[in-house]
Amino acid sequence: MWGDRSGREPVRARSPLRMRRRTAMVGALLCVGAAVTVALLGPAPQATWLAGVLVAASIAGVVDATVITRRLRRQDR
């Protein structure tokens, strides 16, 4: 019924890509904070691995946000 894209969408509808970009950036910031906390609190080898995984997740979030930003800028308005 409402999925036919016939022009009945709200004029000020928000893009799901913008929400995904915001979520990726928040996740990246949280992962960086958690990695710093783990690195400072735990000198054990498990802490090193966990900090590495968190840094990798934060890099993935930043890359995802970058790709989304480029896609949003490329769209015709």
QUILIN-V577879 format. One line per field, one symbol per residue. psi: psi as a letter, one per 40 degrees, with the letter a starting at -180 (. if undefined). burial: b if it has 24 or more other C-alpha atoms within 12 Angstrom, else e. Layout:
# QUILIN-V577879
psi: ???
burial: ???
This chain:
# QUILIN-V577879
psi: deeefeeeiidfhihddddddddddddddddddddddddddheiddddddddddddddddddddddddddddddih.
burial: eeeeeeeeeeeeeeeeeeeebeebbebbeebbebbeebbeeeeeeeeeebbeebbebbeebbebbeebeeeeeeeee
